[in-house]
Amino acid sequence: MDAYQMLSAELLFRITDVAWENEIALAFGDDAVSEYRGRAEGRGNEGTALRRAFNDREAAALIWREANEAVRRAQLSTRRRAAA
């Protein structure tokens, strides 16, 4: 995992998170975003733009977590080699 891949994963997550928040705002109003992020309604119903945005965000979050874990493992490996 190189820095470019990690940055790409981070950007993908941030973009999809903002897109999901925009869909929440469209569905429930600008002032409702923080409330609906944590509620099932904020995920939307199947087939809606809100659900697609939520699913995209969840997929991007998984990619980001995997990239973050790969970086963490690489750093740990580097530290172990340096200490040996």
N, C-alpha and C positions, 0 to 999 in steps of 0.2 A: 504494500500500500504506500503510494507516494503522496507527497503533499498535494499534488493536483487532484488526485482521486478523493482525498479527504475534503478538500475545498469544494469539489463538485458535489459530494454528498451533503455537505453543510448547506450549500446554496440551494440544492434541490429541496431539502427539507424546509428551509426558510421560505422559499417561493410557494411551496404547496401549503405551508401553514398559513401564509397570508391569503392565499386563494380561498382556503377553507374559511378563514375569518370573514372574508368578503361575502361569501355565500351565506354565512350566519347572519351578517348584517342585512343582506337582501331579504332573508326570510323573516327575521325577527326585529330588525331595526338596529341602527348603529349603537345604541346604548345597551343592547342585549348581548353583545359578543362575549364579554367575560362570564356572564351568567350561563350562556348556552354552550360554551366550550366544555363544561363539565357535566352536561346533561345529555341523556339519550336523544332528546329532540334535536340537539346540535349536530347529531350525526346524519340526520335526514332520513327520509324513507327511500326504500329501494327504487332505483330509476330516476331519482331527482338529481339535480345539479349539486345540491348540498351533500348527498350521499357520495356522489362521484368525487367531490372535492375532499371529503373526509377520507375516503378509501385511498385517494392519491397521497394524502398526507400520511396516512398510516404506512403505506408502502415506502414512502420516502423516509419515514422515521426508522423503519427497519433497516434500510440501506445505510442510513447515518449511524445507527447503533453498531452495525456490523463493521463499518469503516472505522469507527472509534475504537472498537475492540481490537481490530487488526493493528491499529497504530499503538495501542497500549501493549499488545503482545510483542510487537517489534521493539518498542522502547525497553521493555523488561528484558528481552533477549540481549539487547545491546548492553544494558547495565550488567547482566550476568557475565557476558564475555569480557567486559572491561574489568570486572572484579576478579576474574580468574587469572 
